[in-house]
Amino acid sequence: HLVAAGWTCSLHLIKPGSQSTPDAAANYERLSGLPRVQKRDATGESVQDATVVIDAIFGTGFTGAPRGTAAHMIALINQTRAARGIPVVSIDIPSGVNGTTGAVDGDAVRADMTLTIGAAKTGLLFHPGRSHVGRLDIIDIGFPPEIVEKHSERVFYLDARAAASKLPPRAPDIHKYRAGGALVIAGSDAYRGAPLLTGEGALRSGCGMLYLAVPESLRAEIPAGLEEAIVTALPQTRDGTIAKNARDLLATAGGKATAVAIGPGLGRNDETDAFVRDFVVNCKTPIVVDADGLTAFAGHAAEFKKAKAAVVITPHDGELARLTGDSIPTTPLERMAYSAAAAKKLRVILVHKGAPALIAGPNGEVWVNGSGTSALSKGGTGDVLTGFIVSFLAQAAAAGRPASGAALDAACVACYLHGRAGEIEALERGERGVLASDLFASVGRAMVELESVQK
């Protein structure tokens, strides 16, 4: 194909054609007599002069560490890429990466782009393998959809196309109430910035109205930080956290809210924990529970099953361990299976934070987020994610989407958008210099990208 397009190609064989598999040998014979094809042994003489390197040394069944000629070629590819900036494209998986676990036991190709066939392999999605992938594209070579679905084990890759397909509809003539209203219950004396981060996250990602409910000592601070919010002051405990009798005020504080977020910055207090559990179980609109809201359910996780509306929870490993009492697996396959089982057991949408984030539904479906960066390893970024989730929950509910699938879709869109905003911001500030509030400068660009894919 490259020759037909006018390229001059050098082919570096790890094994002589006579020792190749039947398919490889047959394709090697097809090259006989073609112009502009230089057949070479794997010495790497012309790699350094290449315009682009195509890596197809190993496939998805590879395990262990490369040896001999293969190891030499992988090292040469990486050295040439680093020294001269030559782009590297890997076919199906970067050679040297374990296609199932993402393990890299020796050297592995560092690709700028990986074109994987049929469906994303788990080894492409989890570190350290993920750091070798570059941009990941899935290419269709004609596998019947039912075959792909059969072997996917209900695990799906959340890329820009998948996230765009899950965006809530947005009519050109909607007004602020039809765009969805988010009620955010957050904050305490100790964590005064959390309501602002979550609230601005909700507005920046598209909801039309924001209702903030905070302890009364925070009431005066909110307008200066977020002028668009409608703020309700709630009674508080002596610890500066929300008091149990706040529920009565919340019956009217939400106004026309179509979704709720609870937890960011609430702090720890037995009375506050009791309030959270009671509110979540009796809430009649979709709700996302995060941070201290999750800790309130430690030892009470079965209460989620009593909820009257869809519940999204967003734990990291420590919070999930406190909820379930289990040790959280670290290997990719076990981690995905555990997330699916936990979502089913608790009857929630589970956003299992990590690199990558996993979004699991109670039906066993798991989405592996394809966006993200270590720049998000900063306090407050979880509060922003909660704002994104409640915003998309609110938008979907206002648009009349069925609650059964809308909550999972909202969590998926929010996670992808959050990760992509972090990637964009890291290009400007570096992965160490990004603050949670910096994400608001990039979420617009990330949203434009998604909306352009949707069109």
Backbone hydrogen bonds in HBPLUS format (Angstrom, degrees):
<---DONOR---> <-ACCEPTOR-->    atom                        ^
c    i                          cat <-CA-CA->   ^        H-A-AA   ^      H-
h    n   atom  resd res      DA  || num        DHA   H-A  angle D-A-AA Bond
n    s   type  num  typ     dist DA aas  dist angle  dist       angle   num
A0005-ALA N   A0001-HIS O   3.10 MM   4  6.32 131.6  2.34 134.4 146.9     1
A0005-ALA N   A0002-LEU O   3.02 MM   3  4.98 129.0  2.29  92.9 107.2     2
A0007-TRP N   A0002-LEU O   2.95 MM   5  5.36 165.1  1.98 147.2 142.4     3
A0006-GLY N   A0003-VAL O   2.89 MM   3  5.06 160.5  1.93 108.4 113.8     4
A0009-CYS N   A0036-ARG O   2.79 MM  27  6.09 168.3  1.80 165.5 162.8     5
A0038-GLN N   A0009-CYS O   2.74 MM  29  6.13 165.4  1.76 156.7 161.7     6
A0011-LEU N   A0038-GLN O   2.72 MM  27  6.02 161.3  1.75 156.7 162.0     7
A0040-ARG N   A0011-LEU O   2.77 MM  29  5.79 167.0  1.79 168.4 165.6     8
A0013-LEU N   A0040-ARG O   3.17 MM  27  6.55 166.4  2.19 158.1 156.5     9
A0019-GLN N   A0016-PRO O   2.89 MM   3  5.51 153.4  1.96 120.5 128.5    10
A0020-SER N   A0017-GLY O   3.25 MM   3  5.26 165.6  2.27 106.6 110.3    11
A0025-ALA N   A0021-THR O   2.83 MM   4  6.01 164.7  1.85 164.7 169.7    12
A0026-ALA N   A0022-PRO O   2.93 MM   4  6.07 157.6  1.98 146.2 152.1    13
A0027-ASN N   A0023-ASP O   3.05 MM   4  6.30 159.2  2.09 148.8 154.0    14
A0028-TYR N   A0024-ALA O   2.87 MM   4  6.04 147.0  1.98 144.1 154.1    15
A0029-GLU N   A0025-ALA O   3.01 MM   4  6.28 152.9  2.08 147.3 153.4    16
A0030-ARG N   A0026-ALA O   3.22 MM   4  6.54 139.8  2.40 136.3 146.7    17
A0031-LEU N   A0028-TYR O   3.09 MM   3  5.49 147.2  2.21 106.7 115.8    18
A0032-SER N   A0029-GLU O   3.03 MM   3  5.39 155.2  2.10 110.2 117.7    19
A0034-LEU N   A0031-LEU O   3.02 MM   3  5.54 167.1  2.03 133.0 135.9    20
A0043-THR N   A0041-ASP O   2.81 MM   2  5.73 139.3  1.98 104.6  93.2    21
A0047-VAL N   A0044-GLY O   3.27 MM   3  5.21 148.4  2.38 100.3 109.5    22
A0049-ASP N   A0046-SER O   3.08 MM   3  5.27 147.1  2.19 103.3 113.1    23
A0050-ALA N   A0047-VAL O   3.10 MM   3  5.22 166.4  2.12 111.4 114.7    24
A0053-VAL N   A0087-PRO O   3.05 MM  34  6.45 165.8  2.07 159.4 163.9    25
A0089-VAL N   A0053-VAL O   2.85 MM  36  6.26 164.7  1.88 166.0 171.2    26
A0055-ASP N   A0089-VAL O   2.77 MM  34  6.02 162.3  1.80 149.9 156.2    27
A0091-ILE N   A0055-ASP O   2.97 MM  36  6.20 159.5  2.02 175.3 168.9    28
A0062-PHE N   A0059-GLY O   3.30 MM   3  5.88 166.4  2.32 117.7 119.6    29
A0071-ALA N   A0067-ARG O   3.30 MM   4  4.85 161.6  2.34 103.4 106.8    30
A0072-HIS N   A0068-GLY O   3.06 MM   4  6.38 153.9  2.13 148.9 156.9    31
A0073-MET N   A0069-THR O   2.93 MM   4  6.21 158.8  1.98 154.1 158.7    32
A0074-ILE N   A0070-ALA O   2.99 MM   4  6.21 160.6  2.03 152.5 157.8    33
A0075-ALA N   A0071-ALA O   3.05 MM   4  6.21 163.0  2.08 147.0 151.5    34
A0076-LEU N   A0072-HIS O   2.99 MM   4  6.21 152.5  2.07 143.7 151.7    35
A0077-ILE N   A0073-MET O   2.85 MM   4  6.09 158.9  1.90 152.1 157.3    36
A0078-ASN N   A0074-ILE O   3.06 MM   4  6.29 167.7  2.07 152.5 155.3    37
A0079-GLN N   A0075-ALA O   2.93 MM   4  6.09 156.2  1.99 146.6 153.7    38
A0080-THR N   A0076-LEU O   2.92 MM   4  6.04 162.2  1.95 150.0 154.5    39
A0081-ARG N   A0077-ILE O   2.94 MM   4  6.12 159.5  1.98 150.0 156.1    40
A0082-ALA N   A0078-ASN O   3.00 MM   4  6.12 160.3  2.03 144.9 150.1    41
A0083-ALA N   A0079-GLN O   2.90 MM   4  6.03 156.7  1.95 147.5 154.2    42
A0084-ARG N   A0080-THR O   2.89 MM   4  5.73 163.4  1.91 148.7 153.1    43
A0085-GLY N   A0081-ARG O   2.83 MM   4  4.75 133.6  2.05 126.9 133.5    44
A0112-ASP N   A0088-VAL O   2.81 MM  24  5.31 162.7  1.84 141.7 147.6    45
A0113-MET N   A0088-VAL O   3.27 MM  25  6.68 146.1  2.39 157.5 160.7    46
A0090-SER N   A0113-MET O   2.87 MM  23  6.35 159.5  1.92 158.7 163.1    47
A0115-LEU N   A0090-SER O   2.94 MM  25  6.33 162.1  1.98 173.5 172.4    48
A0093-ILE N   A0091-ILE O   2.80 MM   2  5.59 143.5  1.93 101.4  92.0    49
A0092-ASP N   A0115-LEU O   2.74 MM  23  5.42 168.3  1.76 136.5 135.4    50
A0097-VAL N   A0094-PRO O   3.11 MM   3  5.91 158.3  2.16 149.2 150.1    51
A0109-VAL N   A0095-SER O   2.90 MM  14  5.49 157.9  1.94 156.8 162.8    52
A0098-ASN N   A0103-ALA O   2.95 MM   5  5.18 166.2  1.96 157.3 160.7    53
A0102-GLY N   A0098-ASN O   2.91 MM   4  4.92 147.2  2.02 134.1 142.0    54
A0123-GLY N   A0099-GLY O   2.80 MM  24  4.23 149.0  1.89 130.6 120.0    55
A0129-GLY N   A0102-GLY O   2.77 MM  27  4.24 124.7  2.07 133.5 142.7    56
A0111-ALA N   A0132-HIS O   2.90 MM  21  5.73 156.5  1.96 150.7 147.2    57
A0135-ARG N   A0112-ASP O   2.98 MM  23  6.17 165.1  2.00 132.3 127.4    58
A0114-THR N   A0135-ARG O   2.78 MM  21  6.16 160.7  1.81 165.7 167.9    59
A0137-ASP N   A0114-THR O   3.01 MM  23  6.33 168.2  2.02 167.1 168.7    60
A0116-THR N   A0137-ASP O   2.91 MM  21  6.28 148.3  2.01 164.0 169.3    61
A0139-ILE N   A0116-THR O   2.82 MM  23  6.07 165.4  1.84 164.7 169.6    62
A0119-ALA N   A0117-ILE O   2.92 MM   2  5.78 140.4  2.08 101.4  91.7    63
A0118-GLY N   A0139-ILE O   2.93 MM  21  5.97 172.8  1.93 162.5 162.0    64
A0124-LEU N   A0121-LYS O   2.92 MM   3  5.54 156.4  1.98 118.5 125.8    65
A0125-LEU N   A0122-THR O   2.98 MM   3  5.26 153.1  2.06 110.1 118.5    66
A0130-ARG N   A0126-PHE O   2.97 MM   4  5.21 150.0  2.06 117.0 123.1    67
A0131-SER N   A0128-PRO O   3.09 MM   3  5.67 138.8  2.26 113.5 123.3    68
A0132-HIS N   A0129-GLY O   2.94 MM   3  5.49 162.4  1.97 118.9 124.7    69
A0133-VAL N   A0130-ARG O   3.20 MM   3  5.33 164.4  2.22 109.3 114.1    70
A0147-ILE N   A0144-PRO O   2.90 MM   3  5.40 135.0  2.10 113.9 126.2    71
A0148-VAL N   A0144-PRO O   3.24 MM   4  6.65 158.5  2.28 154.4 160.5    72
A0149-GLU N   A0145-PRO O   2.91 MM   4  6.12 166.1  1.93 156.0 159.8    73
A0150-LYS N   A0146-GLU O   2.98 MM   4  5.96 150.4  2.07 132.8 141.1    74
A0151-HIS N   A0147-ILE O   3.18 MM   4  6.40 151.8  2.27 147.4 152.9    75
A0152-SER N   A0149-GLU O   3.27 MM   3  5.08 151.6  2.35  95.8 104.2    76
A0155-VAL N   A0152-SER O   3.05 MM   3  5.53 150.4  2.14 113.3 121.6    77
A0366-VAL N   A0154-ARG O   2.94 MM 212  6.26 159.8  1.98 167.5 170.9    78
A0156-PHE N   A0366-VAL O   2.83 MM 210  6.23 155.6  1.89 158.4 166.6    79
A0368-VAL N   A0156-PHE O   2.80 MM 212  6.18 162.2  1.84 166.6 171.5    80
A0158-LEU N   A0368-VAL O   2.89 MM 210  5.60 172.2  1.90 146.6 144.8    81
A0370-GLY N   A0158-LEU O   2.92 MM 212  5.34 144.0  2.05 146.8 142.4    82
A0163-ALA N   A0159-ASP O   2.92 MM   4  6.13 167.0  1.93 159.1 163.1    83
A0164-ALA N   A0160-ALA O   2.84 MM   4  5.94 161.2  1.88 149.4 154.8    84
A0165-SER N   A0161-ARG O   3.08 MM   4  6.25 148.8  2.18 142.3 150.0    85
A0166-LYS N   A0163-ALA O   3.01 MM   3  5.25 147.6  2.11 104.6 114.7    86
A0167-LEU N   A0164-ALA O   3.26 MM   3  5.33 165.0  2.28 104.8 109.4    87
A0174-ILE N   A0171-ALA O   3.42 MM   3  5.63 161.9  2.46 116.7 114.1    88
A0178-ARG N   A0175-HIS O   3.07 MM   3  5.38 118.0  2.47 105.0 120.2    89
A0179-ALA N   A0175-HIS O   3.02 MM   4  6.25 122.8  2.36 148.1 164.2    90
A0180-GLY N   A0177-TYR O   3.20 MM   3  5.45 162.2  2.23 106.1 110.9    91
A0208-GLY N   A0180-GLY O   2.72 MM  28  5.34 133.6  1.93 140.0 154.9    92
A0209-MET N   A0180-GLY O   3.16 MM  29  6.50 151.8  2.24 146.2 148.3    93
A0258-THR N   A0181-GLY O   2.69 MM  77  5.25 154.6  1.75 134.7 138.6    94
A0182-ALA N   A0209-MET O   2.91 MM  27  6.25 162.7  1.94 152.0 151.5    95
A0211-TYR N   A0182-ALA O   2.81 MM  29  6.07 168.8  1.83 163.1 163.3    96
A0183-LEU N   A0259-ALA O   2.99 MM  76  6.36 163.6  2.02 152.5 157.6    97
A0261-ALA N   A0183-LEU O   2.82 MM  78  6.27 152.6  1.89 160.1 165.5    98
A0184-VAL N   A0211-TYR O   2.81 MM  27  6.21 161.7  1.84 167.3 173.8    99
A0213-ALA N   A0184-VAL O   2.87 MM  29  6.11 167.3  1.88 161.9 160.8   100
A0185-ILE N   A0261-ALA O   2.84 MM  76  6.12 169.6  1.85 159.5 162.3   101
A0263-GLY N   A0185-ILE O   3.24 MM  78  6.70 150.3  2.34 167.7 176.3   102
A0186-ALA N   A0213-ALA O   3.19 MM  27  6.56 150.6  2.28 160.0 168.5   103
A0187-GLY N   A0264-PRO O   2.89 MM  77  6.28 160.1  1.93 151.1 157.8   104
A0191-TYR N   A0188-SER O   3.14 MM   3  5.16 130.0  2.41  97.8 110.9   105
A0189-ASP N   A0240-GLY O   3.07 MM  51  4.96 146.7  2.18 123.6 133.6   106
A0196-LEU N   A0193-GLY O   3.11 MM   3  5.45 120.7  2.47 107.0 121.2   107
A0197-LEU N   A0193-GLY O   3.12 MM   4  6.42 160.7  2.16 158.8 164.6   108
A0198-THR N   A0194-ALA O   3.01 MM   4  6.16 173.1  2.01 160.8 162.5   109
A0199-GLY N   A0195-PRO O   2.82 MM   4  5.76 157.9  1.87 141.7 149.2   110
A0200-GLU N   A0196-LEU O   2.89 MM   4  5.91 167.3  1.90 147.3 151.3   111
A0201-GLY N   A0197-LEU O   3.01 MM   4  6.03 151.9  2.09 138.3 146.8   112
A0202-ALA N   A0198-THR O   3.01 MM   4  6.28 149.4  2.11 145.3 152.8   113
A0203-LEU N   A0199-GLY O   3.12 MM   4  6.47 161.0  2.16 151.5 155.5   114
A0204-ARG N   A0200-GLU O   2.84 MM   4  5.94 170.0  1.85 157.3 160.6   115
A0205-SER N   A0201-GLY O   3.22 MM   4  6.21 136.4  2.42 137.0 146.2   116
A0207-CYS N   A0202-ALA O   3.47 MM   5  6.24 162.7  2.50 154.1 149.6   117
A0206-GLY N   A0203-LEU O   3.10 MM   3  5.43 167.1  2.11 112.2 114.5   118
A0230-ILE N   A0210-LEU O   2.99 MM  20  6.29 162.3  2.03 152.5 158.0   119
A0212-LEU N   A0230-ILE O   2.85 MM  18  6.03 154.0  1.92 143.0 151.9   120
A0232-THR N   A0212-LEU O   2.79 MM  20  6.20 153.6  1.86 161.9 170.1   121
A0214-VAL N   A0232-THR O   3.08 MM  18  6.46 157.3  2.13 170.0 176.9   122
A0234-LEU N   A0214-VAL O   2.74 MM  20  5.74 156.7  1.80 153.4 157.0   123
A0218-LEU N   A0215-PRO O   2.87 MM   3  5.69 163.5  1.90 128.7 134.0   124
A0216-GLU N   A0234-LEU O   2.90 MM  18  5.18 137.3  2.08 164.6 151.0   125
A0219-ARG N   A0216-GLU O   3.28 MM   3  5.22 151.5  2.36  99.8 108.0   126
A0221-GLU N   A0218-LEU O   2.97 MM   3  5.52 142.8  2.11 117.1 127.8   127
A0225-GLY N   A0222-ILE O   2.87 MM   3  5.26 132.6  2.09 112.2 125.7   128
A0226-LEU N   A0222-ILE O   2.84 MM   4  5.87 144.9  1.96 161.7 172.2   129
A0229-ALA N   A0226-LEU O   3.28 MM   3  5.96 165.3  2.30 119.0 123.1   130
A0243-ALA N   A0235-PRO O   2.88 MM   8  5.51 173.6  1.88 135.3 133.7   131
A0237-THR N   A0241-THR O   2.67 MM   4  5.32 153.9  1.74 149.7 159.2   132
A0240-GLY N   A0237-THR O   3.00 MM   3  5.30 162.9  2.03 111.5 115.5   133
A0246-ALA N   A0243-ALA O   3.15 MM   3  5.71 156.2  2.21 119.6 121.6   134
A0249-LEU N   A0246-ALA O   3.08 MM   3  5.51 121.9  2.43 109.7 122.7   135
A0250-LEU N   A0246-ALA O   3.18 MM   4  6.47 149.9  2.28 151.3 160.4   136
A0252-THR N   A0249-LEU O   3.23 MM   3  6.05 156.7  2.28 119.0 123.3   137
A0253-ALA N   A0249-LEU O   3.12 MM   4  6.17 143.1  2.26 139.6 149.8   138
A0255-GLY N   A0252-THR O   3.22 MM   3  5.76 163.9  2.25 114.7 119.5   139
A0257-ALA N   A0254-GLY O   2.82 MM   3  5.23 142.5  1.96 130.6 143.1   140
A0260-VAL N   A0286-PRO O   2.93 MM  26  6.35 154.1  2.00 152.6 161.0   141
A0288-VAL N   A0260-VAL O   2.85 MM  28  6.36 150.7  1.94 148.8 157.8   142
A0262-ILE N   A0288-VAL O   2.99 MM  26  6.42 156.7  2.04 167.2 173.7   143
A0290-ASP N   A0262-ILE O   3.08 MM  28  6.44 161.6  2.12 154.1 159.2   144
A0266-LEU N   A0263-GLY O   3.17 MM   3  5.51 161.6  2.20 139.6 134.1   145
A0273-ASP N   A0269-ASN O   2.82 MM   4  6.07 161.2  1.86 159.9 165.7   146
A0274-ALA N   A0270-ASP O   3.04 MM   4  6.26 156.4  2.09 145.0 150.5   147
A0275-PHE N   A0271-GLU O   3.04 MM   4  6.33 155.4  2.11 145.0 151.8   148
A0276-VAL N   A0272-THR O   2.91 MM   4  6.23 159.0  1.96 154.3 159.5   149
A0277-ARG N   A0273-ASP O   3.07 MM   4  6.36 169.8  2.08 156.2 157.2   150
A0278-ASP N   A0274-ALA O   3.09 MM   4  6.22 166.1  2.11 150.4 154.4   151
A0279-PHE N   A0275-PHE O   2.88 MM   4  6.02 161.2  1.91 153.2 158.8   152
A0280-VAL N   A0276-VAL O   2.93 MM   4  6.06 173.2  1.93 161.6 162.9   153
A0281-VAL N   A0277-ARG O   3.17 MM   4  6.19 169.6  2.18 148.5 151.6   154
A0282-ASN N   A0278-ASP O   3.25 MM   4  6.30 150.8  2.34 141.8 148.9   155
A0283-CYS N   A0279-PHE O   2.90 MM   4  5.80 117.0  2.31 146.3 161.1   156
A0283-CYS N   A0280-VAL O   3.40 MM   3  5.24 152.8  2.48  96.9 104.4   157
A0287-ILE N   A0310-ALA O   3.00 MM  23  6.42 161.1  2.04 158.5 163.8   158
A0312-VAL N   A0287-ILE O   2.85 MM  25  6.25 157.1  1.90 154.0 160.2   159
A0289-VAL N   A0312-VAL O   2.75 MM  23  6.18 158.8  1.80 165.2 172.5   160
A0314-THR N   A0289-VAL O   3.27 MM  25  6.62 144.3  2.40 165.5 168.2   161
A0293-GLY N   A0290-ASP O   2.85 MM   3  5.27 135.4  2.05 149.5 144.8   162
A0294-LEU N   A0291-ALA O   2.89 MM   3  5.45 135.7  2.09 112.4 123.5   163
A0295-THR N   A0291-ALA O   3.26 MM   4  6.72 153.3  2.34 144.7 152.4   164
A0296-ALA N   A0292-ASP O   3.10 MM   4  6.28 138.5  2.28 138.6 148.1   165
A0297-PHE N   A0294-LEU O   2.87 MM   3  5.39 151.0  1.95 112.1 121.1   166
A0298-ALA N   A0295-THR O   3.06 MM   3  5.18 166.7  2.08 108.6 112.3   167
A0300-HIS N   A0297-PHE O   2.71 MM   3  4.70 158.0  1.75 125.3 128.0   168
A0303-GLU N   A0300-HIS O   2.92 MM   3  5.75 164.0  1.95 126.2 131.4   169
A0304-PHE N   A0301-ALA O   3.08 MM   3  5.89 160.7  2.12 122.0 126.1   170
A0305-LYS N   A0302-ALA O   3.14 MM   3  5.77 148.4  2.24 114.3 121.3   171
A0306-LYS N   A0303-GLU O   2.96 MM   3  5.49 156.9  2.01 116.0 123.1   172
A0307-ALA N   A0304-PHE O   3.12 MM   3  5.46 166.3  2.14 113.8 118.1   173
A0349-ILE N   A0311-VAL O   2.91 MM  38  6.24 167.9  1.92 158.9 163.0   174
A0313-ILE N   A0349-ILE O   2.89 MM  36  6.29 161.4  1.92 170.5 176.6   175
A0351-VAL N   A0313-ILE O   2.82 MM  38  6.05 171.2  1.82 166.7 169.3   176
A0353-LYS N   A0315-PRO O   2.98 MM  38  6.08 156.8  2.04 147.2 151.0   177
A0320-LEU N   A0316-HIS O   2.93 MM   4  6.11 162.0  1.96 162.7 168.7   178
A0321-ALA N   A0317-ASP O   2.88 MM   4  6.06 154.6  1.94 149.8 156.8   179
A0322-ARG N   A0318-GLY O   3.07 MM   4  6.34 152.0  2.15 143.9 151.1   180
A0323-LEU N   A0319-GLU O   3.01 MM   4  6.27 145.0  2.14 141.5 151.2   181
A0324-THR N   A0320-LEU O   2.97 MM   4  6.16 164.3  2.00 154.7 157.5   182
A0325-GLY N   A0321-ALA O   2.70 MM   4  5.20 145.6  1.81 140.7 149.6   183
A0335-ARG N   A0331-THR O   2.82 MM   4  5.85 154.3  1.89 158.9 167.7   184
A0336-MET N   A0332-PRO O   2.98 MM   4  6.22 162.4  2.01 156.9 160.0   185
A0337-ALA N   A0333-LEU O   3.04 MM   4  6.22 165.5  2.07 148.5 152.8   186
A0338-TYR N   A0334-GLU O   2.83 MM   4  5.95 155.6  1.89 146.3 153.4   187
A0339-SER N   A0335-ARG O   2.97 MM   4  6.16 161.2  2.01 148.5 153.2   188
A0340-ALA N   A0336-MET O   3.06 MM   4  6.28 164.3  2.08 151.5 155.4   189
A0341-ALA N   A0337-ALA O   2.98 MM   4  6.18 159.5  2.02 146.6 152.5   190
A0342-ALA N   A0338-TYR O   2.83 MM   4  6.01 160.1  1.87 154.9 160.2   191
A0343-ALA N   A0339-SER O   2.98 MM   4  6.14 162.5  2.01 151.1 155.4   192
A0344-LYS N   A0340-ALA O   3.09 MM   4  6.27 157.3  2.14 145.0 151.2   193
A0345-LYS N   A0341-ALA O   2.87 MM   4  6.03 158.5  1.92 148.1 154.5   194
A0346-LEU N   A0342-ALA O   2.94 MM   4  6.04 162.8  1.97 151.7 155.3   195
A0347-ARG N   A0343-ALA O   2.86 MM   4  5.60 122.9  2.19 133.8 147.6   196
A0348-VAL N   A0343-ALA O   3.16 MM   5  5.21 152.8  2.24 138.0 145.6   197
A0350-LEU N   A0360-ALA O   2.84 MM  10  5.07 160.2  1.88 152.8 156.9   198
A0360-ALA N   A0350-LEU O   2.82 MM  10  5.07 164.3  1.84 149.6 152.7   199
A0352-HIS N   A0358-LEU O   2.74 MM   6  5.04 153.4  1.81 164.5 164.3   200
A0358-LEU N   A0352-HIS O   3.02 MM   6  5.04 162.6  2.05 137.1 142.0   201
A0369-ASN N   A0357-ALA O   2.99 MM  12  5.47 172.5  2.00 167.7 168.1   202
A0359-ILE N   A0367-TRP O   2.89 MM   8  5.04 165.3  1.91 149.2 154.2   203
A0367-TRP N   A0359-ILE O   2.81 MM   8  5.04 159.6  1.85 140.8 147.8   204
A0361-GLY N   A0365-GLU O   2.88 MM   4  5.33 157.1  1.93 153.8 160.4   205
A0364-GLY N   A0361-GLY O   3.13 MM   3  5.74 159.6  2.17 124.0 124.4   206
A0376-LEU N   A0373-THR O   3.14 MM   3  5.99 171.5  2.15 122.0 124.4   207
A0377-SER N   A0374-SER O   2.99 MM   3  5.41 163.9  2.01 116.8 119.7   208
A0381-THR N   A0378-LYS O   3.27 MM   3  6.13 169.9  2.28 144.3 146.0   209
A0383-ASP N   A0380-GLY O   3.11 MM   3  5.19 125.0  2.43  97.1 110.8   210
A0384-VAL N   A0380-GLY O   3.25 MM   4  6.65 151.7  2.33 147.3 154.3   211
A0385-LEU N   A0381-THR O   3.05 MM   4  6.37 157.4  2.10 145.3 151.1   212
A0386-THR N   A0382-GLY O   2.99 MM   4  6.27 156.0  2.05 146.2 152.2   213
A0387-GLY N   A0383-ASP O   3.08 MM   4  6.42 150.5  2.17 142.8 150.5   214
A0387-GLY N   A0384-VAL O   3.04 MM   3  5.05 115.7  2.47  94.7 110.5   215
A0388-PHE N   A0384-VAL O   3.01 MM   4  6.42 151.3  2.09 149.9 157.9   216
A0389-ILE N   A0385-LEU O   2.93 MM   4  6.26 162.3  1.96 156.4 160.7   217
A0390-VAL N   A0386-THR O   2.97 MM   4  6.19 173.6  1.97 157.2 158.2   218
A0391-SER N   A0387-GLY O   3.05 MM   4  6.09 149.7  2.14 141.4 150.0   219
A0392-PHE N   A0388-PHE O   3.06 MM   4  6.38 162.1  2.09 154.4 157.5   220
A0393-LEU N   A0389-ILE O   2.90 MM   4  6.14 152.2  1.98 152.0 160.9   221
A0394-ALA N   A0390-VAL O   2.89 MM   4  6.00 157.4  1.94 142.6 148.8   222
A0395-GLN N   A0391-SER O   2.88 MM   4  6.15 157.2  1.93 149.4 155.9   223
A0396-ALA N   A0392-PHE O   3.01 MM   4  6.01 161.7  2.04 140.5 145.5   224
A0397-ALA N   A0393-LEU O   2.98 MM   4  6.16 161.9  2.02 149.3 154.5   225
A0398-ALA N   A0394-ALA O   2.93 MM   4  6.07 158.9  1.97 147.8 153.8   226
A0399-ALA N   A0395-GLN O   2.99 MM   4  6.15 139.3  2.16 139.9 150.7   227
A0401-ARG N   A0396-ALA O   3.03 MM   5  5.45 165.3  2.05 158.9 154.5   228
A0400-GLY N   A0397-ALA O   3.05 MM   3  5.10 155.6  2.11 101.3 108.7   229
A0406-ALA N   A0402-PRO O   3.20 MM   4  6.09 153.1  2.28 153.1 160.3   230
A0409-ASP N   A0405-GLY O   3.08 MM   4  6.28 165.6  2.10 153.8 158.3   231
A0410-ALA N   A0406-ALA O   2.83 MM   4  5.96 158.6  1.88 148.1 154.0   232
A0411-ALA N   A0407-ALA O   3.07 MM   4  6.26 160.2  2.11 145.9 150.6   233
A0412-CYS N   A0408-LEU O   2.99 MM   4  6.23 155.8  2.05 148.9 155.8   234
A0413-VAL N   A0409-ASP O   2.92 MM   4  6.18 171.9  1.93 160.6 161.4   235
A0414-ALA N   A0410-ALA O   3.00 MM   4  6.08 165.8  2.02 149.0 153.6   236
A0415-CYS N   A0411-ALA O   3.00 MM   4  6.11 161.5  2.04 146.2 151.1   237
A0416-TYR N   A0412-CYS O   3.02 MM   4  6.24 167.3  2.03 156.5 159.7   238
A0417-LEU N   A0413-VAL O   2.94 MM   4  6.06 169.9  1.95 155.2 158.5   239
A0418-HIS N   A0414-ALA O   2.89 MM   4  5.96 161.0  1.93 149.4 155.0   240
A0419-GLY N   A0415-CYS O   3.01 MM   4  6.17 165.9  2.03 149.5 152.9   241
A0420-ARG N   A0416-TYR O   2.88 MM   4  6.07 161.0  1.91 153.7 159.5   242
A0421-ALA N   A0417-LEU O   2.88 MM   4  6.03 159.7  1.92 150.7 156.0   243
A0422-GLY N   A0418-HIS O   3.12 MM   4  6.33 152.3  2.20 142.6 150.1   244
A0423-GLU N   A0419-GLY O   3.00 MM   4  6.33 148.9  2.10 144.0 152.5   245
A0424-ILE N   A0420-ARG O   2.97 MM   4  6.26 163.9  1.99 155.3 158.5   246
A0425-GLU N   A0421-ALA O   2.97 MM   4  6.11 165.5  1.99 148.8 153.1   247
A0426-ALA N   A0422-GLY O   2.93 MM   4  6.01 149.1  2.03 143.1 151.5   248
A0427-LEU N   A0423-GLU O   3.29 MM   4  6.60 136.2  2.50 140.8 150.4   249
A0427-LEU N   A0424-ILE O   3.17 MM   3  5.42 136.2  2.37 100.4 111.8   250
A0428-GLU N   A0425-GLU O   3.04 MM   3  5.39 140.1  2.21 105.4 116.2   251
A0429-ARG N   A0425-GLU O   3.01 MM   4  6.26 159.0  2.05 154.1 160.7   252
A0430-GLY N   A0426-ALA O   2.75 MM   4  4.51 140.2  1.90 126.8 131.4   253
A0433-GLY N   A0430-GLY O   3.30 MM   3  5.49 142.6  2.45 102.5 112.1   254
A0438-ASP N   A0435-LEU O   2.94 MM   3  5.15 139.1  2.11 103.1 115.4   255
A0439-LEU N   A0436-ALA O   3.19 MM   3  5.79 154.7  2.26 112.8 119.3   256
A0440-PHE N   A0437-SER O   3.35 MM   3  5.96 156.8  2.41 111.8 116.8   257
A0441-ALA N   A0438-ASP O   3.00 MM   3  5.66 153.0  2.07 118.1 125.2   258
A0442-SER N   A0439-LEU O   3.06 MM   3  5.35 145.1  2.19 105.3 115.2   259
A0443-VAL N   A0439-LEU O   2.95 MM   4  6.04 132.8  2.17 153.0 166.7   260
A0446-ALA N   A0442-SER O   3.06 MM   4  6.34 164.1  2.08 156.1 160.9   261
A0447-MET N   A0443-VAL O   2.86 MM   4  6.01 150.2  1.95 143.6 151.7   262
A0448-VAL N   A0444-GLY O   2.92 MM   4  6.19 156.2  1.98 148.7 155.0   263
A0449-GLU N   A0445-ARG O   3.05 MM   4  6.33 157.1  2.10 148.8 154.3   264
A0450-LEU N   A0446-ALA O   3.13 MM   4  6.45 158.5  2.18 144.5 149.5   265
A0451-GLU N   A0447-MET O   2.86 MM   4  6.12 168.3  1.88 158.5 161.5   266
A0452-SER N   A0448-VAL O   2.92 MM   4  6.05 146.2  2.03 146.0 154.9   267
A0453-VAL N   A0449-GLU O   3.11 MM   4  6.39 148.9  2.21 145.5 153.3   268
A0454-GLN N   A0450-LEU O   2.95 MM   4  6.25 154.7  2.01 150.1 157.7   269
A0455-LYS N   A0451-GLU O   3.15 MM   4  6.35 144.0  2.29 138.0 145.7   270
